[in-house]
Amino acid sequence: MTLTQLFNDKSLKPKEKTEQLKTWLLESSLSVSELINFANSNKDSVKGTCIEALEFATKSDLKFADQKVFDFAVECLAEKAPRIKWESAKIIANVANKFSKKLDDAIPSLLKNTEHEGTVVRWSAALALGEIIKTSYKGKKDLIPVLEKICKKEEKNSIKKIYLAAFKKK
């Protein structure tokens, strides 16, 4: 089955498609490059599913977290679709330790996403930023006070808890 066939299969629910993509990635029957190229040439709903599969793959095995995945996730943080933003932030959270010298590329978009109206977008940005301050990132001394201000302004306790937990582990 091809990527196009998978996404055209109306009998499969989106989560089943995500699971299939993750399986193909983990079994190496689908390359990360092929998935990224496919995602970039499709509509937001398809792209979101592809990014979610990459998020699951990077969570399962950091071998999938190469420079191309990191750059793709950083680019997608600025997309309009909330699902693309939040799945990309989760990838950044998964790979932050591996890319601690490249995090300056992701932080501006993550900070912008902390102001998004969508709770899940803010939650995932908090998750990624929390993981960043747990790494050896060189700019975390300057980032922590910014995150403390964001945490104070955040109305949702579920999001505040992410920041507070990260502050304890920094």
C-alpha positions in Angstrom: 0.0 0.0 0.0 1.3 3.5 -0.9 1.0 6.6 1.1 -1.7 7.9 -1.3 -3.6 4.7 -1.0 -3.4 4.8 2.8 -4.9 8.3 2.9 -7.5 7.6 0.3 -8.7 4.6 2.2 -12.0 5.8 3.8 -12.4 2.7 5.8 -9.5 3.7 8.0 -9.8 6.2 10.8 -7.2 8.9 11.2 -5.6 7.2 14.2 -5.3 4.0 12.3 -3.5 5.8 9.5 -1.2 7.4 12.1 -0.5 4.0 13.6 0.2 2.5 10.1 2.6 5.3 9.3 4.4 4.8 12.6 4.7 1.1 12.0 6.1 1.6 8.5 8.7 4.1 9.9 9.7 1.8 12.7 10.0 -1.2 10.3 12.0 1.0 7.9 9.5 0.3 5.1 8.9 4.1 4.9 11.7 6.6 5.0 11.5 9.8 7.0 12.4 11.8 3.8 9.6 10.1 1.9 7.1 10.9 4.7 8.2 14.5 5.0 8.0 15.1 1.2 4.5 13.5 1.1 3.4 15.7 4.1 4.7 18.9 2.5 2.7 18.2 -0.7 -0.6 17.5 1.0 -3.4 19.3 2.8 -3.1 20.2 6.5 -5.1 17.1 7.8 -2.8 14.7 6.0 0.3 16.7 7.0 -0.9 16.6 10.7 -1.2 12.8 10.5 2.2 12.5 9.0 3.7 14.7 11.7 1.9 12.8 14.4 3.5 9.6 13.1 6.9 11.2 13.2 6.2 12.3 16.8 5.4 8.7 17.8 8.5 7.5 15.9 10.8 10.0 17.6 9.4 9.1 20.9 9.9 5.4 20.3 13.4 5.7 18.8 15.7 8.7 18.5 17.3 7.3 15.4 14.3 8.9 13.6 15.3 12.3 15.0 17.7 13.5 12.3 18.4 17.0 11.2 15.7 16.8 8.5 13.0 15.9 11.1 14.2 18.6 13.4 14.1 21.2 10.6 10.7 20.0 9.4 9.3 20.2 12.9 10.7 23.7 13.4 9.2 24.9 10.1 5.9 23.4 11.0 5.7 25.3 14.3 4.8 28.4 12.3 2.0 26.7 10.3 -1.6 28.0 10.6 -3.2 24.6 11.5 -3.2 24.0 15.3 -2.7 20.3 14.9 0.4 20.8 12.9 1.7 23.3 15.5 1.1 20.9 18.5 2.4 17.8 16.8 5.6 19.6 15.7 6.1 20.9 19.3 5.9 17.4 20.6 8.6 16.3 18.1 10.8 19.2 19.5 10.1 18.0 23.0 11.1 14.4 22.0 14.4 15.5 20.4 15.4 18.6 22.4 18.3 16.8 24.2 19.7 15.6 20.9 19.6 19.0 19.3 20.5 21.2 22.2 22.8 23.3 20.0 20.1 24.0 17.4 17.2 24.9 19.8 17.6 28.6 18.9 15.8 27.7 15.7 12.7 26.4 17.5 12.4 28.7 20.5 10.9 31.8 18.8 8.0 29.8 17.3 7.5 27.9 20.5 7.3 31.2 22.5 4.8 32.5 20.0 2.7 29.4 20.3 2.5 29.9 24.1 0.1 32.8 23.2 -2.1 30.7 20.9 -5.8 30.6 21.7 -5.8 26.8 21.5 -5.1 25.0 24.8 -3.4 22.0 23.1 -1.1 24.3 21.1 -0.1 26.1 24.3 0.2 22.8 26.2 2.6 21.3 23.6 4.6 24.5 23.4 5.0 24.3 27.2 6.0 20.7 26.9 8.7 21.5 24.4 10.0 24.5 26.2 10.0 22.5 29.5 12.1 19.9 27.8 14.5 22.5 26.4 15.2 24.0 29.9 16.1 20.5 31.1 18.8 20.1 28.4 22.3 21.6 28.2 20.9 24.4 26.0 23.3 27.4 26.3 20.5 30.0 26.5 18.4 28.5 29.2 19.5 31.1 31.8 17.8 33.7 29.7 14.8 31.5 28.7 13.8 30.5 32.3 12.7 34.0 33.3 10.7 34.3 30.1 8.9 31.0 30.8 8.3 32.0 34.4 6.4 35.1 33.1 4.4 33.0 30.7 3.6 30.5 33.4 2.2 33.3 35.7 0.0 34.6 32.9 -1.2 31.1 31.8 -4.8 30.4 33.0 -4.9 26.6 32.5 -3.5 24.7 35.5 -2.7 21.7 33.2 -0.2 24.0 31.3 1.2 25.7 34.4 2.0 22.2 35.8 4.2 21.5 32.8 6.3 24.6 33.4 6.5 24.1 37.2 7.6 20.5 36.8 10.3 21.6 34.3 11.5 24.4 36.6 12.1 21.8 39.4 14.2 19.6 37.1 16.3 22.4 35.4 
